[in-house]
Each structure stands twice: as structure tokens, then as C-alpha cells.
Amino acid sequence: MPPESRITNHESRATDIRSALGHAIAHLELEHTPSAALAAELLLMHALGCDRTRIYSHPEQELDAAARERYFSLVAQRASGVPTQHLTGHQEFWGLEFEVTPDVLIPRPETEHVIEVALQRLGVESGGATPRRNANLRFADVGTGSGCIAVALAKEFPAARIVVTDISAAALDLARRNAARHDVADRIDFIECNLLDEFHDSRTTTPESRALDLIASNPPYIGLHESATLPREVRDHEPHMALFGGETGTEMYAPLIAQAAMLLKPGGILVMELGHNSAEHVSRLLTTPEWTDVALTNDLAGITRVASARRSVS
Ligand SMILES: C[S@@+](CC[C@H](N)C(=O)[O-])C[C@H]1O[C@@H](n2cnc3c(N)ncnc32)[C@H](O)[C@@H]1O
């Protein structure tokens, strides 16, 4: 038995749901685990295969020894820094459930702003029935990871075709599984390449070949110099190729914006998530005749989170 799956004397006395939850929260708080109560709840739901309602409607329910062992093993792993999502194997994004593994970035709530901005810039309300929503649009998602952006867009635009890229073959495998899970895999092309290189190379770059209506991306944007400041669950458990954009963290934006200028239709939209220090750098890159209607959007915490722009018609 691995050491982390051994349960303490205290924990072995936690025989019902209420006391197990209490012990788990205390253990996680002792190890300074962020959002300890939420993690304890999610792991208990996972260990018991039940929903939150059952936990709170039957707190007196007894847990057998196997369930306790399962639960406190998960709690010990979380306390040692393993992200909750790696233990439960999933994360919600845009109201959809995504499989998550250590091969991909765990989808973040702030990335939902990328989808919101894409919808706004394409003139569509979420879930609304506008003709544009059902048009045969063509999108790209660069650095797709779990596939969360592409799948959310595919759900919002039922007739759109989407090309997704990633340099990680393992990430693309997972993105494929997530697309299949949500019945949109037949409208998505998965390409293993740097940024949009492969897609770009397969086309000439004449005005007629600019075929995309939207390019969305949440590129790696953390600077290598910031590595030591990251929480251990991020630095030690999420793929470095998903986190680090280079020494400063802003290195991906210039080549991405240059390719987007070649591949978007005139009037097409570019939407990119921003790192905490990249807004000025990215705004400057978009101050060229190829781009109009440049906008920066803040997240709920007031941090500039998304840059978007329209490809000029000329
Ligand atoms: C920040 S993660 C975003 C993942 C996902 N789109 C999301 O929002 O959760 C960046 C992704 O870009 C991929 N990536 C890193 N460098 C890349 C490159 N040069 N070309 C294509 N993909 C890249 C990583 O493997 C990772 O999956």
C-alpha cells in the first residue's frame, strides 16, 4: 500500500459522511490546500460516486472501510499537491464536463471569457437562435489542450467546422475524446503542429485563401522566470509546455498574430487569452494596418484577460 493511502487513527474513526468530511477539511487546511472544503466535498462525491445532494441530505450515512480508505487516500494525495481534477478526472467548462489528465492544462473558469468574447464579436448570444449561429463558419483553436475552447465553440455553433492544433500528441488524443464525448468530433480536425504551421503551409496566402472566420487561442503565457512563484499544484502537476510561453511568457503572441493575419478572412476575428503581463505587448502587436476594432476585456477580478481584434478588409 503506498504511504499516501494509509489512513490515520483519527480518520479511521470517521465512520459517517459528516465526520469524514470534517476530518478531510481539517487535514487539507493543515497542509494549506486552497479551497479545502470544496476539494474535500468533490473528492467525497468522487469516492462515493454520488452527488452533493446525497452528501448533505444523508450526513449520518455510515461509510464502510473500503470507502473510507478510498476517500482518505484521495485526500492525502490532494494534501500533497495533486490537483483535485487529476484525482476526479474531470472539470467543468462552459457548462460541459471535460475529461482531464496530467497531459493537459486543467480548463480554467477565466478561459470562458475567450468564448464570451468570441460570441460577442461574431454577433451571437449564447444559446440564442440567430442565423449567424447556424452558418457554415470555420474556426481554429490554437493550443487546444483538453479541447475545451473548440468543443464549447462547436456546441455554440452547430454548423461550424473547427481545426485544432497542439504540439502535444497526448493533448490531441484527449481533445479527441472530449470532442467525441460531446458529439462534435465529426466537425473538428485535429492537427499536431506548432501554432497553425501545418494549416498555414497547406494553403497559399493569397487574399482568397484567407478562409477562417475566427481564430481563438489560450496560448502558454507564463514566463519561465515566474516558475518559482507558481502554486505547487500548477508547477509540479500541469504540463510545462501548456504553461510557459518562453523566458518572458509573451513569446507566442507575435507568431500567432502573424499567422492569424494570413489565415483569417477579411473581417475575421482573433481572440486570445492574455497572461497577467501581456496586454501591453499584445496591444502593440495589434497596432498594425492588418487589424481593426482591437479590444481588451477584463475578467471578473478586473484583470485584463482577453485581447480581440478584427482582420482588416484591405
Ligand atoms: C495554456 S494551454 C491551453 C489549453 C486549452 N486551450 C485551455 O484553454 O485550457 C496551451 C496549450 O498550447 C499547447 N502548445 C504549447 N506550445 C504550442 C505551440 N507552439 N503550438 C501549438 N500548441 C502549443 C500546449 O501543449 C497546451 O495544450
The ligand as an ORCA input file, in Angstrom:
! r2SCAN-3c Opt
* xyz 0 1
  C      -2.462     27.274    -21.843
  S      -2.727     25.689    -22.574
  C      -4.403     25.910    -23.157
  C      -5.161     24.641    -23.287
  C      -6.652     24.837    -23.567
  N      -6.846     25.539    -24.831
  C      -7.302     25.601    -22.442
  O      -7.635     26.775    -22.649
  O      -7.486     25.047    -21.364
  C      -1.740     25.846    -24.033
  C      -1.744     24.659    -24.959
  O      -0.925     25.004    -26.077
  C      -0.095     23.927    -26.425
  N       1.096     24.489    -27.065
  C       2.222     24.974    -26.487
  N       3.057     25.462    -27.410
  C       2.435     25.288    -28.601
  C       2.807     25.592    -29.940
  N       3.966     26.174    -30.234
  N       1.933     25.264    -30.928
  C       0.753     24.653    -30.654
  N       0.362     24.358    -29.390
  C       1.185     24.673    -28.386
  C       0.171     23.189    -25.135
  O       0.529     21.848    -25.366
  C      -1.165     23.381    -24.413
  O      -2.032     22.305    -24.700
*
